[in-house]
Amino acid sequence: MGNRPAFRRYELEKVAPHIPPRARILEIGGGSGLQAKMLQTWGHEVESIDIEVPDDPEFPVRVYDGLRIPFDDRSFDVIFSSNVLEHVPDVPALLRETARVLKPRGRAIHVMPSATWRLLTIASHYVHLLQRGLAGVAGKDTRDGSTGPQEKVRRSVFTSLVPGPHGEFSSAASEVLRFQKRAWNKAFRQSGFAVKETFGSGIAYSGYDVAPWLPIRAREVLSRIVGSSCNVFVVEVKG
């Protein structure tokens, strides 16, 4: 887990002013329930769903099929997700479902990895490799048991040296473009949402915990130089 819980707490506090008091909130992709629990302690009524849930979540997260949100139409004041939409194979379908369960004049708040995060993660991938040691990486077995030892080593070295995609997109390089604000703004508009506000989360970090000693304050300063590692999108259903 590393610093991720601290980052998630920071980002949730960043979006807190955009959540009305005592809102009924649906969190999509709740995972361990960390952020749902925080929202509940702030006085909100919270439901959380995910396609998989750990054995001992911090908050009761309901398992669902990833297709139909298991709540009635117009049930929630706020939809919230954090680092989720990039993992969804059919984003328009999920956004239509969120529009269905939002109350009139409700809003959705999506925290999404940025192009900055993608670039920092590509760069820190190689720092991560150095920290682990290339010899150990090359000796690691692969999931394809049909290849011989030499082929396994070759494939392991290649996949270790070439960063793979984080989400559902084709490559890490394509995510540099797909994680930009304008790309997600376009996706929201095409799915029937009006983008009310977009802003950076205010801290910088990568997908690898290569500098766990770096404090939040330093990450805030770094984000002013290279950009935030997440963007926040506040959207409402058109009309």
PyMOL commands that set and color helices and strands:
alter all, ss='L'
color gray80, all
select helices_A, chain A and resi 4-18+34-41+85-87+91-101+115-132+134-138+149-161+172-178+181-190+216-226
alter helices_A, ss='H'
color red, helices_A
select strands_A, chain A and resi 24-28+45-50+62-63+76-82+102-113+193-200+230-237
alter strands_A, ss='S'
color yellow, strands_A
deselect
rebuild
show_as cartoon
